[in-house]
């Protein structure tokens, strides 16, 4: 199997022009080495000769390959067939036949190490499957340990409060989980063409795999779908490596969930733990993560209609239906089909059925609950405890309410073929899905389609042709993923035994006309939202989400599981100290504009006063006669005046430009706008009300503005209150000359026309009027209010308000989308850069002929 993983997109080319991108060379002259062509035309010609048309390809990564494996009894060789029941195989129906699929995952059998290479070659050539051979020890720790006994219970809201109540976190098992994910990632890298292929990762077994792929290929097109629930933040936050998993998922371009509840929990975790807020634009939900937009997809998976219909059309299926129909003749069959695990609520279902028979003696002898139990997917004491409970309750109900020839609860232990399940679906009046917590659960979908019937099944059931009315009833737990999409189902709280028993009674006694209407409603939805629709919709959104890479530069930052990619505009680059110092030295008139909080002072410090080093640097810059240096801040003038009193020549602009002072000895000047501040009498009582109702919030009163802060409040509640406060203030201040704005953890009300951008314009105008238009402009800021300065500077360049030869450096702090063209990583780099400029000023003063 030849590898196509030798190309890493670490280049910074601009793809926004829409031109042809360089194709990945596929010419291999020596095994493992790709030939490089010095002549570009020859390179293209050779590549075209081998692969003239690129075939679309999807790499599907899941814990298990969609294969069945068995050994030939005679040759003792391994034989393989497609597993038609596998979801990752069925999703192909949503794509064009021209799309090639490659599957990466584990086999369900253990292959001898001596046979692994031969098996891998055979599987790739015949099935396009790439097996990940995990050692038995690694598999036990990864799958049976961390996945099934730690993550699975936790994602289903079961915490190991005591050692006997679940498995506690084990670092060895976590390391095995990471190691297994790395093996999967390595296998993907063996076959991926990162410039063309799309990778789709499935489920909670592989949640850190995206980090390994993103670290290797910055622009890899990567989607992830979680098939289990995503727990609320209170549960998820108990994970010791919670941030690493979140960041790994955010290394995807698209993350899919079955329901909005699951997506909402994920977004809440991102907000509380990583400080990321989501936005909804034109119906799409997105998170901005280091310049990349991570899209969120909410769409429940569907079933494979063709597979079920083909089985329904088999004579053998009709024969089985006829047998079951005769077996349960005269009886109403309620059906349950569940995996054997602690979250399926089988014991609770049996108790509810026992209560139904107790409260309705007339049902004894005529109503049967058939429970098919699929084989457990893992082993452990918890599975045995569930089995014991089920047997105990079933025995009690059967002994108490059973009679000769009548067994109320019929337990069928798996494995049961899908064909037999379809037969049971077809004869059942109602299906009961009583899980206390589950991801999607497609049993109600399969039941509904089976009840739609086929000519063979209709004949076996004694129905009069295709025109016969179809009916079905679904009892579904409100805690499973398919519940929101089944609007005609009877929703129940599985923990409320009486509620479930009453639902069973309602299903049995429901009028046929009502059953028909509910069935028709469900069947219409299920038919139009099958697995092909789900896969096609996900793929379309993944393609849309990945389009962002064609006009951005990408590079990796961070180490280990904290690795991530920064994606920014093609003209956005890090500010080089050498470059700016060179321009600084050649300038004759300089304007330096500096934000304070988050730019020169770290946000997380309690003491915001500048240190001696900062004061010394500012004085060094101010002492240069060609410099005009200003601190432009949102803070009040009293704080700024106190903190920067040692800087006699430093200009200060407070409250976003409402007050300005050129030097320590000059007077404060207001912005010159005719401002009426009577609106404060309206705003302050409203803000006080929200402050009282929101623990951790506070009000900052400035001379020209009022600011409501909620940084210390609960993230979700503070955000909700901020939105409500914004709407409240906008409604009551609609006719006042003020601006109501939301910022990072704030809601601010200030007069119209007051902004940092206005400060920039006024300073430049003043310098031009004095005959010293700036030929060097440096502006550094870190938040939304500073974007006004960057925008004002950009307008000045376009309108030629600055000299054509002016060197302009608009710089934001942090690698994020901005109107600025440059960035510095943090406040330490800002201080270091300013220190370099200050040193250059001192050197110029020493060389000045006046000294």
C-alpha positions in Angstrom: 0.0 0.0 0.0 1.7 3.2 -1.2 1.6 6.2 1.1 0.4 9.6 0.0 1.2 11.3 3.3 4.5 13.1 2.5 3.0 16.5 1.8 2.4 19.0 4.7 0.6 22.2 3.8 2.7 24.5 5.9 3.0 27.0 3.0 1.6 30.5 3.3 0.3 30.9 -0.3 -2.7 33.1 -0.8 -5.5 31.0 -2.4 -8.0 33.8 -2.5 -7.3 34.5 -6.1 -9.0 31.2 -6.9 -6.2 30.0 -9.2 -5.2 26.4 -9.5 -3.5 25.1 -6.5 -0.4 23.0 -6.7 -1.2 19.3 -6.9 0.5 16.8 -4.7 3.1 14.8 -6.5 2.4 11.1 -6.7 5.5 9.9 -8.5 7.5 7.5 -6.4 10.9 6.5 -7.7 12.1 4.7 -4.6 9.7 3.2 -2.0 8.9 5.9 0.5 10.5 8.8 -1.4 8.6 11.1 -3.7 10.6 12.5 -6.7 10.8 16.2 -6.8 10.9 17.9 -10.2 12.9 21.1 -10.6 11.0 21.9 -13.8 7.4 22.8 -12.8 6.0 22.0 -16.3 7.6 18.6 -16.2 6.2 18.0 -12.8 2.7 18.9 -13.9 3.0 16.9 -17.1 4.2 13.8 -15.2 1.5 14.1 -12.6 -1.2 14.5 -15.2 0.1 11.4 -17.0 -0.5 9.4 -13.9 -3.7 10.9 -12.6 -5.3 13.1 -15.2 -8.6 13.4 -13.2 -8.7 13.5 -9.5 -11.2 11.2 -8.0 -13.2 12.6 -5.0 -12.4 10.7 -1.9 -13.7 10.4 1.6 -11.7 8.8 4.4 -14.1 7.4 7.1 -12.5 6.8 10.4 -14.3 4.8 13.1 -13.5 2.4 15.9 -14.5 -0.6 13.8 -14.3 -1.3 10.1 -17.5 -2.2 8.3 -16.4 -5.8 7.8 -17.3 -9.3 9.0 -14.3 -11.6 9.5 -14.2 -15.4 9.7 -11.6 -18.1 9.1 -12.1 -20.6 6.3 -12.3 -24.0 7.9 -10.3 -25.7 5.2 -7.6 -23.2 4.2 -7.4 -21.6 7.7 -7.2 -18.2 5.9 -9.0 -15.1 7.0 -12.1 -14.3 4.9 -13.9 -10.9 4.9 -17.3 -9.6 3.8 -19.0 -6.2 4.1 -21.1 -5.7 7.2 -24.3 -4.3 5.6 -25.6 -3.2 9.0 -22.6 -0.9 9.6 -23.7 2.8 9.5 -20.3 4.0 8.1 -20.9 1.7 5.1 -24.5 2.7 4.6 -23.6 6.4 4.5 -22.1 5.9 1.0 -25.7 6.1 -0.4 -25.6 9.9 0.2 -22.8 10.3 -2.4 -22.2 10.0 -6.1 -20.9 6.5 -7.2 -17.8 8.3 -8.4 -16.7 9.2 -4.9 -14.1 6.7 -3.5 -14.3 5.7 0.2 -11.4 4.6 2.3 -12.2 3.1 5.8 -9.8 3.2 8.7 -10.6 1.2 11.9 -10.1 -1.9 13.9 -11.2 -5.4 13.0 -13.5 -7.3 15.3 -11.1 -10.2 15.5 -7.5 -10.5 16.6 -5.0 -11.1 13.8 -1.7 -12.8 14.4 1.1 -10.3 14.0 2.7 -12.5 11.3 -0.5 -12.3 9.2 -1.2 -8.6 9.7 0.8 -7.2 6.7 -0.8 -9.7 4.3 -4.3 -9.0 5.7 -3.8 -5.2 5.5 -2.7 -5.4 1.9 -5.6 -7.6 1.0 -8.2 -5.4 2.8 -6.9 -2.3 1.1 -6.8 -3.8 -2.3 -10.3 -5.4 -2.2 -12.2 -3.2 0.3 -10.2 0.0 0.6 -10.1 -0.7 4.3 -7.0 0.2 6.4 -6.9 -1.9 9.6 -5.5 -0.5 12.8 -3.9 -3.4 14.6 -3.9 -2.7 18.3 -2.2 -5.0 20.7 -4.5 -6.9 23.0 -3.2 -5.0 26.0 -3.7 -1.6 24.3 -7.2 -2.6 23.1 -8.3 -3.7 26.6 -7.1 -0.4 28.1 -8.3 1.8 25.2 -11.7 0.3 24.4 -12.8 -1.9 27.2 -11.2 0.3 29.8 -11.3 4.0 29.0 -14.0 4.0 26.3 -16.6 1.6 27.6 -16.0 1.8 31.4 -15.1 5.5 31.8 -16.1 7.7 28.9 -19.3 5.8 28.0 -20.8 6.0 31.6 -19.7 9.6 32.0 -21.2 10.7 28.7 -24.4 9.0 29.9 -24.4 11.0 33.2 -23.0 8.3 35.5 -20.2 9.5 37.7 -18.0 7.0 39.7 -18.8 8.5 43.1 -17.4 5.4 44.8 -15.0 2.6 43.5 -18.0 0.3 43.4 -20.1 2.7 41.4 -18.2 2.8 38.1 -14.6 3.0 37.1 -12.5 5.9 38.3 -10.2 7.9 36.1 -7.0 6.0 35.4 -4.0 7.7 33.8 -2.7 4.5 32.2 -6.1 4.1 30.5 -6.1 7.7 29.3 -2.6 7.3 27.9 -3.8 4.1 26.1 -6.7 6.1 24.7 -4.3 8.8 23.3 -1.9 6.1 22.0 -4.7 4.3 20.2 -5.9 7.6 18.7 -2.4 8.2 17.5 -2.3 4.8 15.8 -5.6 5.6 14.0 -4.1 9.0 12.9 -1.0 7.4 11.6 -3.1 5.0 9.5 -5.0 8.0 8.1 -1.7 9.7 7.2 -0.6 6.6 5.3 -3.4 7.0 2.7 -4.4 10.7 2.8 -4.0 13.2 0.1 -4.3 16.2 2.4 -4.8 18.7 -0.4 -7.9 16.9 -1.7 -9.4 14.3 0.6 -12.0 14.8 3.2 -11.7 13.0 6.6 -14.8 12.1 8.6 -14.2 10.8 12.1 -16.9 9.0 14.1 -17.8 8.9 17.7 -16.3 9.2 21.2 -13.6 6.6 20.8 -11.5 9.0 18.6 -12.0 12.4 20.1 -8.3 13.3 20.3 -7.5 12.0 16.8 -8.2 15.4 15.2 -5.3 17.0 17.0 -2.8 14.6 15.5 -4.1 15.1 12.0 -4.4 18.9 12.3 -0.8 19.1 13.7 0.5 17.1 10.7 -1.7 18.8 8.0 -2.7 22.4 8.8 -5.4 22.5 6.2 -6.8 19.0 6.4 -10.5 18.9 5.7 -11.8 17.3 8.9 -15.3 16.5 10.2 -16.4 14.7 13.4 -19.7 13.3 14.4 -20.6 12.3 17.9 -23.0 9.4 18.0 -23.4 9.4 21.8 -24.8 12.1 24.0 -22.6 15.0 25.0 -23.1 15.6 28.7 -23.9 18.9 30.4 -20.9 21.0 31.5 -21.3 20.0 35.2 -20.7 16.4 34.2 -18.1 17.0 31.4 -16.0 19.2 33.7 -15.2 16.2 35.9 -12.9 14.9 33.2 -9.3 15.5 34.2 -8.2 16.0 30.6 -11.4 18.0 29.7 -9.6 20.9 27.9 -7.5 18.6 25.8 -10.5 16.8 24.5 -12.4 20.1 23.8 -9.4 21.5 21.9 -9.0 18.3 19.9 -12.6 18.5 18.8 -12.1 22.2 17.9 -9.3 21.1 15.6 -12.1 19.8 13.3 -13.8 22.0 10.7 -17.3 20.6 11.4 -18.6 18.9 14.6 -21.9 17.0 14.3 -24.5 16.2 17.1 -27.8 14.4 17.0 -29.7 17.0 18.9 -29.5 20.7 19.9 -29.2 19.6 23.6 -26.0 17.8 22.9 -24.6 20.7 20.8 -25.7 23.2 23.5 -23.8 21.3 26.2 -20.7 21.3 24.0 -20.9 25.0 23.4 -21.5 25.6 27.1 -18.3 23.7 27.9 -16.4 25.7 25.3 -17.7 28.9 26.8 -17.0 28.0 30.5 -13.6 26.3 30.0 -12.1 28.0 27.0 -13.9 31.4 27.0 -15.3 30.8 23.4 -18.6 32.2 22.4 -20.6 30.9 19.5 -22.4 32.9 16.8 -25.3 32.0 14.6 -25.2 33.3 11.0 -27.8 32.5 8.4 -28.8 29.4 10.2 -25.2 28.1 10.8 -23.7 27.9 14.3 -19.9 28.6 14.4 -17.1 29.1 17.0 -14.2 31.3 16.2 -11.1 29.4 17.2 -7.7 31.1 16.5 -9.0 32.5 13.2 -10.7 29.3 12.1 -14.5 29.0 12.2 -15.5 25.6 13.6 -19.0 24.9 12.4 -21.6 23.0 14.5 -24.0 20.6 12.8 -27.2 19.4 14.4 -28.9 16.5 12.5 -30.0 13.1 13.8 -28.8 10.2 11.8 -31.3 8.2 9.7 -31.7 4.5 8.7 -30.9 2.8 5.4 -34.3 2.5 3.8 -33.2 0.3 1.0 -31.7 -2.3 3.3 -34.9 -2.7 5.4 -37.1 -2.8 2.3 -35.0 -5.4 0.7 -35.3 -7.6 3.8 -39.0 -7.0 4.0 -39.3 -8.2 0.4 -37.7 -11.6 1.1 -40.0 -14.7 1.2 -38.0 -15.9 4.3 -39.0 -12.7 6.2 -42.6 -13.2 5.3 -42.4 -16.8 6.5 -40.9 -15.7 9.8 -43.7 -13.1 10.2 -46.3 -15.7 9.5 -44.8 -18.0 12.2 -44.7 -15.2 14.8 -48.2 -14.0 13.8 -49.5 -17.5 14.5 -47.5 -17.8 17.7 -48.9 -14.6 19.2 -52.4 -14.9 17.6 -55.0 -13.2 19.7 -52.4 -11.3 21.6 -51.2 -7.6 21.5 -47.4 -7.6 21.2 -45.4 -4.8 22.8 -41.7 -4.9 21.6 -38.4 -3.9 23.0 -35.1 -4.1 21.2 -32.1 -3.0 23.3 -28.4 -3.5 23.8 -27.5 -5.2 27.1 -26.2 -2.3 29.1 -27.1 -0.3 32.2 -28.6 2.7 30.3 -31.3 1.0 28.3 -33.8 0.9 31.2 -34.9 -2.7 30.5 -35.5 -3.4 34.2 -37.6 -0.2 34.5 -39.6 -1.3 31.4 -40.3 -4.7 32.9 -41.5 -3.0 36.2 -43.8 -0.7 34.2 -45.2 -3.7 32.3 -45.8 -5.5 35.6 -47.7 -2.4 36.9 -49.7 -2.3 33.7 -50.9 -5.9 34.3 -51.5 -5.2 37.9 -53.8 -2.2 37.2 -55.5 -3.7 34.2 -56.4 -7.4 34.9 -58.1 -7.6 31.5 -54.7 -7.4 29.8 -53.5 -10.6 31.5 -53.4 -13.3 28.9 -53.8 -10.9 26.0 -50.8 -8.5 26.1 -47.2 -9.7 25.8 -43.9 -7.8 26.1 -41.3 -9.3 23.8 -37.8 -8.1 24.7 -34.9 -8.7 22.3 -31.6 -8.2 24.0 -28.5 -7.6 21.8 -25.2 -9.0 23.0 -23.3 -6.6 25.3 -20.5 -4.7 23.6 -18.2 -5.0 26.6 -17.7 -7.1 29.7 -17.7 -6.3 33.4 -19.6 -6.5 36.6 -22.0 -3.8 35.5 -23.2 -6.0 32.6 -23.7 -9.0 35.0 -25.6 -6.8 37.4 -27.9 -5.6 34.6 -28.5 -9.2 33.5 -29.3 -10.3 37.1 -31.8 -7.4 37.5 -33.5 -8.1 34.2 -33.9 -11.8 35.0 -35.1 -11.1 38.5 -37.9 -8.6 37.4 -38.9 -10.7 34.5 -39.2 -13.8 36.7 -41.3 -11.9 39.3 -43.7 -10.5 36.7 -44.1 -13.9 34.9 -44.7 -15.8 38.1 -47.2 -13.3 39.4 -49.2 -12.6 36.3 -48.4 -15.6 34.0 -50.5 -18.7 33.5 -50.5 -21.9 31.6 -49.7 -21.0 28.0 -49.2 -17.3 28.8 -45.8 -15.8 29.5 -46.2 -12.0 30.0 -42.5 -11.1 29.4 -40.7 -13.1 26.7 -36.9 -12.5 26.8 -34.9 -13.3 23.7 -31.1 -13.1 24.2 -29.1 -12.1 21.2 -27.6 -12.2 18.8 -30.8 -11.9 16.7 -30.5 -11.4 13.0 -31.8 -8.2 11.5 -34.2 -10.2 9.4 -35.8 -11.7 12.5 -36.0 -8.3 14.1 -37.9 -7.0 11.1 -40.3 -9.8 11.5 -40.9 -8.9 15.2 -41.3 -5.2 14.3 -43.9 -6.2 11.7 -46.2 -8.1 14.2 -45.8 -5.6 17.1 -48.6 -3.1 17.9 -46.2 -0.9 19.8 -42.4 -0.5 20.3 -41.1 0.6 23.7 -37.7 2.4 23.9 -37.2 3.1 27.5 -33.5 4.1 27.8 -32.6 6.3 30.7 -29.9 7.9 28.4 -29.0 7.1 24.9 -27.4 8.7 21.8 -29.7 8.3 18.9 -31.3 4.8 19.0 -32.8 3.9 15.6 -35.1 1.2 16.8 -38.3 3.4 16.4 -37.2 4.3 12.9 -36.8 0.6 11.9 -40.0 -0.3 13.6 -42.0 2.3 11.7 -40.6 1.3 8.3 -41.3 -2.4 9.0 -44.9 -1.5 10.0 -45.3 0.1 6.6 -45.2 -3.4 5.2 -44.5 -5.0 1.8 -46.6 -7.3 -0.5 -45.0 -10.4 1.2 -45.5 -9.1 4.7 -49.1 -7.9 4.0 -50.0 -11.4 2.8 -48.3 -13.0 5.9 -50.2 -10.6 8.2 -53.5 -11.1 6.3 -53.8 -7.5 5.2 -55.9 -6.7 2.2 -53.4 -5.3 -0.3 -51.3 -2.2 -0.4 -54.3 0.0 0.3 -54.7 -1.4 3.8 -54.2 1.3 6.5 -50.8 1.3 8.3 -50.6 1.9 12.0 -47.9 2.0 14.7 -47.3 3.4 18.1 -44.0 4.4 19.6 -43.3 4.9 23.3 -40.0 6.7 23.6 -37.9 8.0 26.5 -37.4 11.8 26.5 -33.7 11.2 27.2 -32.7 9.7 23.8 -31.6 11.4 20.6 -34.5 10.4 18.4 -37.1 11.7 20.7 -37.3 15.3 19.3 -37.8 14.0 15.8 -40.7 11.7 16.7 -43.3 14.3 17.3 -46.1 11.7 17.2 -44.6 9.4 19.8 -45.7 9.0 23.4 -42.8 10.5 25.3 -42.1 9.2 28.8 -39.7 9.7 31.7 -38.3 6.1 32.1 -37.7 6.7 35.8 -41.4 7.2 36.4 -42.8 3.7 36.4 -46.4 4.8 36.6 -45.9 7.2 33.7 -44.5 4.4 31.5 -47.3 2.0 32.5 -49.9 4.6 31.6 -48.2 5.1 28.2 -48.4 1.4 27.6 -52.1 1.5 28.4 -52.6 4.5 26.1 -50.8 2.7 23.2 -53.0 -0.4 23.6 -56.3 1.4 23.9 -55.5 4.1 21.3 -58.0 4.3 18.4 -56.8 2.9 15.1 -57.4 6.2 13.3 -55.0 7.9 15.7 -52.4 5.1 15.3 -52.7 5.6 11.5 -52.1 9.3 11.7 -49.1 8.9 14.0 -47.6 6.3 11.7 -48.1 8.4 8.6 -46.4 11.4 10.3 -43.4 9.3 11.4 -43.0 7.4 8.2 -43.0 10.6 6.1 -40.2 12.1 8.3 -38.1 8.9 8.4 -38.3 8.3 4.7 -37.1 11.8 3.9 -34.4 11.8 6.6 -32.6 8.6 5.9 -28.9 7.8 6.3 -28.2 9.1 2.8 -29.8 12.5 3.6 -27.8 12.7 6.8 -24.5 11.8 5.1 -25.1 14.2 2.2 -26.1 17.1 4.4 -23.0 16.6 6.7 -20.7 16.4 3.7 -22.1 19.6 2.1 -21.6 21.5 5.4 -18.1 20.1 5.7 -17.3 21.3 2.2 -18.7 24.8 3.1 -16.7 24.9 6.4 -13.4 24.0 4.7 -13.7 26.7 2.1 -12.2 29.2 4.6 -8.7 27.7 4.0 -8.5 28.9 0.4 -8.1 32.6 1.5 -6.2 32.2 4.7 -2.7 31.5 5.8 -2.3 28.6 8.4 0.4 27.6 10.8 0.5 25.4 13.9 1.1 26.5 17.5 1.2 24.7 20.8 2.5 21.4 21.9 1.1 17.9 22.4 -2.7 17.7 22.8 -2.8 21.5 23.0 -1.6 21.8 19.4 -3.8 23.9 17.1 -3.7 25.9 13.9 -4.0 29.7 13.5 -5.7 30.7 10.3 -5.4 34.4 9.4 -5.7 36.6 6.3 -2.9 36.5 3.7 -1.7 40.0 4.6 -1.7 39.5 8.4 1.8 38.9 9.8 3.8 39.2 12.9 5.4 42.5 13.6 9.1 42.3 13.2 11.1 44.4 15.7 13.9 44.8 13.2 11.6 46.0 10.5 9.8 48.5 12.6 13.0 49.8 14.2 14.4 50.5 10.7 11.3 52.5 9.7 11.3 54.2 13.0 14.9 55.5 12.6 14.1 56.9 9.1 11.1 58.8 10.2 10.9 62.5 10.9 7.5 62.8 12.6 6.2 59.9 14.6 2.7 59.1 16.1 2.6 56.3 18.6 -0.9 55.2 19.9 -1.1 52.6 22.7 -4.0 50.9 24.3 -3.4 50.0 28.0 -5.4 47.1 29.4 -4.5 43.9 27.5 -1.9 45.7 25.5 0.7 47.0 27.9 -0.9 45.5 31.0 -2.0 41.8 31.4 -5.7 41.4 31.7 -5.6 38.9 34.6 -3.6 41.1 37.0 -5.5 42.7 39.9 -3.1 45.6 40.3 -3.4 47.5 37.0 -0.9 50.3 37.7 2.1 50.3 35.4 5.5 49.0 36.6 8.7 51.0 36.7 9.9 49.3 33.4 6.8 50.5 31.5 7.2 54.0 32.8 10.8 54.0 31.8 10.0 52.8 28.3 7.3 55.4 27.8 9.6 58.2 29.0 12.3 57.0 26.6 9.8 57.2 23.7 8.4 60.6 24.9 11.8 62.2 25.2 12.5 61.8 21.5 11.6 65.3 20.0 10.1 63.7 16.9 7.6 61.6 18.8 4.0 62.1 19.8 3.0 59.3 22.2 -0.5 58.7 23.5 -2.1 56.2 25.8 -5.7 55.7 24.3 -7.8 53.9 26.9 -11.3 53.2 27.9 -10.4 54.0 31.5 -11.3 57.1 33.4 -9.0 60.1 33.4 -8.4 60.0 37.1 -6.8 56.6 37.0 -4.7 57.4 34.0 -3.6 60.7 35.4 -2.5 59.0 38.6 -0.7 56.0 37.0 1.2 58.0 34.4 2.1 61.1 36.5 5.9 60.3 36.1 5.5 60.7 32.3 5.5 64.4 31.7 5.4 64.4 27.9 3.0 61.5 27.5 -0.4 62.2 26.0 -3.5 60.6 27.5 -6.9 59.9 26.0 -9.5 58.5 28.4 -13.0 57.1 28.1 -12.4 56.0 24.5 -11.5 59.6 23.5 -14.0 61.6 25.4 -11.2 63.4 27.3 -7.8 64.1 25.9 -4.6 65.7 27.4 -1.5 66.3 25.4 1.1 66.5 28.2 1.1 66.3 32.0 1.0 70.1 32.3 -1.8 70.7 29.8 -5.4 70.7 30.6 -7.9 67.9 29.9 -10.1 68.7 26.9 -13.4 67.1 26.1 -14.1 65.8 22.6 -15.9 68.9 21.6 -19.3 67.3 21.0 -22.3 68.9 22.5 -23.1 66.0 24.9 -26.2 65.7 27.0 -25.6 63.2 29.8 -29.1 63.2 31.3 -29.6 59.7 29.9 -27.5 58.4 32.9 -30.5 59.0 35.1 -32.4 56.4 33.1 -29.5 53.9 32.5 -28.1 53.7 36.0 -31.3 52.3 37.8 -31.6 49.7 35.0 -28.0 48.6 35.4 -28.4 48.5 39.2 -31.4 46.2 38.8 -29.3 43.8 36.6 -26.4 44.0 39.0 -28.6 43.0 41.9 -30.0 40.1 39.9 -26.6 38.9 38.5 -24.2 37.7 41.1 -20.6 38.7 40.2 -21.5 41.7 38.0 -20.7 45.3 38.7 -21.2 48.9 37.3 -18.3 51.1 36.3 -19.3 54.8 36.3 -17.3 57.1 34.0 -17.9 60.8 33.4 -19.2 60.1 29.9 -20.3 56.5 30.0 -21.7 53.7 32.1 -20.4 50.1 31.8 -21.9 47.0 33.2 -19.3 44.2 33.7 -20.2 40.5 34.0 -16.8 38.9 33.8 -17.0 37.4 37.3 -20.6 36.2 36.8 -21.6 32.7 35.7 -20.7 32.6 32.0 -24.0 31.4 30.7 -26.2 33.5 33.0 -24.0 36.6 32.6 -24.2 36.3 28.8 -28.0 35.9 29.0 -28.3 38.9 31.2 -26.1 40.9 29.0 -28.3 40.2 26.0 -31.4 41.1 28.0 -29.8 44.3 29.3 -28.7 45.3 25.8 -32.3 44.8 24.5 -33.7 46.7 27.5 -31.4 49.7 27.1 -31.8 49.9 23.3 -35.6 50.0 23.7 -35.6 52.8 26.4 -32.8 54.8 24.7 -34.1 54.6 21.2 -34.5 58.4 20.9 -31.4 59.4 22.9 -28.1 60.4 21.2 -26.2 57.4 22.7 -24.7 54.1 21.6 -25.4 50.9 23.5 -22.6 48.3 22.7 -21.7 44.8 23.9 -18.0 44.1 24.3 -16.1 41.3 25.9 -18.0 40.7 29.2 -19.4 44.2 29.2 -22.4 46.3 28.1 -21.5 50.0 27.6 -23.6 53.1 27.1 -21.7 56.1 25.8 -22.5 59.3 23.7 -22.7 59.0 19.9 -19.5 60.0 18.1 -17.1 59.1 20.9 -14.6 56.4 19.9 -10.9 55.7 19.7 -11.1 56.2 16.0 -12.1 59.8 16.6 -9.0 60.3 18.7 -6.8 59.1 15.9 -8.4 61.5 13.4 -8.1 64.5 15.8 -4.4 63.8 16.5 -3.5 63.4 12.9 -5.4 66.6 12.0 -3.6 68.5 14.7 -0.1 67.2 13.6 -0.9 68.2 9.9 -2.0 71.6 11.0 1.2 72.2 12.8 3.2 71.3 9.7 4.3 67.9 11.1 2.2 65.2 9.4 3.3 61.8 10.8 5.4 59.7 8.4 5.5 56.9 11.0 2.4 55.6 12.7 2.4 52.8 15.3 -0.9 51.8 16.8 -1.3 48.8 19.2 -4.5 47.5 20.8 -6.1 44.2 21.7 -9.9 44.5 21.7 -12.9 45.6 19.7 -12.7 49.3 20.7 -9.1 49.3 19.3 -10.5 48.2 15.9 -11.9 51.7 15.6 -8.3 53.0 15.6 -7.2 50.5 13.0 -10.1 51.4 10.8 -9.4 55.1 11.1 -5.7 54.6 10.2 -6.7 52.5 7.2 -9.1 55.3 6.0 -6.3 57.8 6.4 -4.0 55.8 4.2 -6.7 55.3 1.5 -7.6 59.0 1.5 -3.9 60.1 1.4 -4.4 62.0 4.7 -1.0 60.6 5.6 2.2 61.2 3.4 2.4 58.6 0.7 5.8 57.5 2.1 4.5 57.1 5.7 5.3 53.8 7.4 2.1 52.5 9.1 2.0 49.7 11.6 -1.5 48.9 12.9 -0.9 46.0 15.3 -3.3 43.8 17.4 -2.3 41.7 20.4 -2.9 38.0 19.9 -3.3 36.0 16.7 -6.9 36.8 15.7 -8.9 38.3 12.9 -8.5 42.1 12.9 -8.5 45.3 10.8 -4.8 45.5 11.8 -2.2 44.1 9.4 0.2 43.0 12.1 0.1 41.2 15.4 2.2 40.5 18.5 1.5 37.5 20.6 1.1 39.0 24.0 1.9 42.0 26.3 5.4 40.8 26.9 6.2 41.0 23.1 4.6 44.5 23.1 6.8 45.7 25.9 9.9 44.1 24.2 9.1 45.8 20.9 8.5 49.2 22.6 11.7 48.7 24.5 13.6 48.3 21.2 12.1 51.6 19.9 12.9 53.3 23.2 16.5 52.1 22.8 16.7 53.4 19.2 15.4 56.8 20.4 18.1 56.9 23.1 20.8 56.1 20.5 19.5 58.8 18.2 19.7 61.3 21.0 23.3 60.4 21.7 24.2 60.8 18.1 22.3 64.1 17.7 24.7 67.1 16.9 22.9 69.1 19.6 24.3 66.8 22.3 
